[in-house]
Amino acid sequence: MEADGRDLTESDTIGAAVATGTIRYWAAAKAAAGTAEEPYSARTLAEALDAVRERHPGELTRVLQRCSFLVNDDPVGKRPHDGVLLTEGGTVEVLPPFAGG
């Protein structure tokens, strides 16, 4: 979403610069990735997750289908991942469903 409140479109993200940052995995995602964190180099959350799926085929790909995501502490929610721009030095948190109360 843009600062003015409108949703990004695919054409909005085409000219976006590639950003580098950190992906952090929690709980089942961390176990499936075999690491707590790794770098990203991508324009959008969709691009970053595509790269993750390439690096970690198998269990992590299945876990990602159930995860929610925070980008720089902002919940992604139901926004399309190709419309979520990543920022230089940013953080993507990969949060599988948690049990508890």
C-alpha positions as CSV (number, residue, x, y, z in Angstrom):
1,M,0.0,0.0,0.0
2,E,1.2,3.5,-0.9
3,A,1.6,6.2,1.7
4,D,-1.5,7.8,0.3
5,G,-3.5,4.7,1.2
6,R,-4.0,3.3,-2.3
7,D,-3.0,-0.3,-3.1
8,L,0.0,-0.9,-5.3
9,T,-0.5,-2.4,-8.7
10,E,1.9,-4.6,-10.7
11,S,2.9,-1.5,-12.8
12,D,3.8,0.4,-9.6
13,T,6.3,-2.3,-8.6
14,I,8.0,-2.7,-12.0
15,G,10.2,0.3,-11.5
16,A,11.0,-0.3,-7.9
17,A,14.6,-0.8,-6.9
18,V,15.8,-4.1,-5.7
19,A,16.3,-4.0,-1.9
20,T,18.4,-6.1,0.4
21,G,17.4,-7.1,3.9
22,T,16.7,-10.0,6.2
23,I,14.1,-12.7,6.3
24,R,13.5,-14.1,9.8
25,Y,11.9,-17.5,10.3
26,W,10.0,-18.5,13.4
27,A,9.0,-21.9,14.9
28,A,8.1,-24.4,12.1
29,A,9.4,-22.1,9.4
30,K,12.7,-21.9,11.1
31,A,12.9,-25.7,11.5
32,A,12.0,-26.2,7.8
33,A,14.4,-23.6,6.6
34,G,17.2,-24.9,8.7
35,T,18.2,-21.4,9.7
36,A,16.8,-18.5,11.8
37,E,17.4,-15.9,9.2
38,E,18.9,-15.2,5.8
39,P,19.3,-12.3,3.4
40,Y,16.8,-11.2,0.7
41,S,17.4,-9.3,-2.5
42,A,14.1,-8.5,-4.1
43,R,11.6,-5.7,-5.0
44,T,8.5,-7.3,-3.5
45,L,7.5,-9.8,-0.9
46,A,6.4,-12.1,-3.7
47,E,9.9,-12.0,-5.3
48,A,11.5,-12.7,-1.9
49,L,9.3,-15.7,-1.2
50,D,9.9,-17.1,-4.7
51,A,13.6,-17.0,-4.0
52,V,13.0,-18.7,-0.6
53,R,11.0,-21.5,-2.3
54,E,13.9,-22.0,-4.8
55,R,16.5,-22.2,-2.0
56,H,14.4,-24.4,0.3
57,P,12.1,-26.7,-1.8
58,G,10.1,-29.2,0.1
59,E,8.9,-28.7,3.7
60,L,9.4,-24.9,3.9
61,T,7.4,-24.5,0.7
62,R,4.5,-26.3,2.4
63,V,4.9,-24.3,5.7
64,L,4.9,-21.0,3.8
65,Q,1.4,-21.7,2.6
66,R,0.1,-21.4,6.2
67,C,2.3,-18.5,7.3
68,S,1.5,-14.9,7.9
69,F,4.1,-12.2,7.2
70,L,5.3,-8.9,8.8
71,V,7.3,-6.5,6.6
72,N,9.1,-4.0,8.8
73,D,6.7,-4.9,11.6
74,D,3.7,-4.2,9.4
75,P,1.3,-7.1,9.0
76,V,0.8,-8.1,5.4
77,G,-2.6,-9.6,6.0
78,K,-4.5,-10.4,2.8
79,R,-2.6,-7.9,0.6
80,P,-1.2,-9.5,-2.6
81,H,2.4,-10.2,-2.0
82,D,3.4,-8.8,-5.4
83,G,2.1,-5.4,-4.2
84,V,4.2,-5.4,-1.0
85,L,7.4,-3.4,-1.6
86,L,10.5,-4.3,0.4
87,T,12.9,-1.7,1.6
88,E,16.6,-1.5,1.8
89,G,17.7,-2.9,5.2
90,G,14.2,-4.1,5.9
91,T,13.0,-7.2,7.7
92,V,10.5,-9.9,6.6
93,E,9.2,-12.0,9.5
94,V,7.8,-15.4,8.5
95,L,5.2,-16.5,11.1
96,P,3.6,-19.9,11.0
97,P,0.4,-20.5,13.0
98,F,1.1,-20.6,16.7
99,A,-0.9,-22.5,19.3
100,G,-1.5,-21.0,22.7
101,G,-3.6,-18.7,24.6
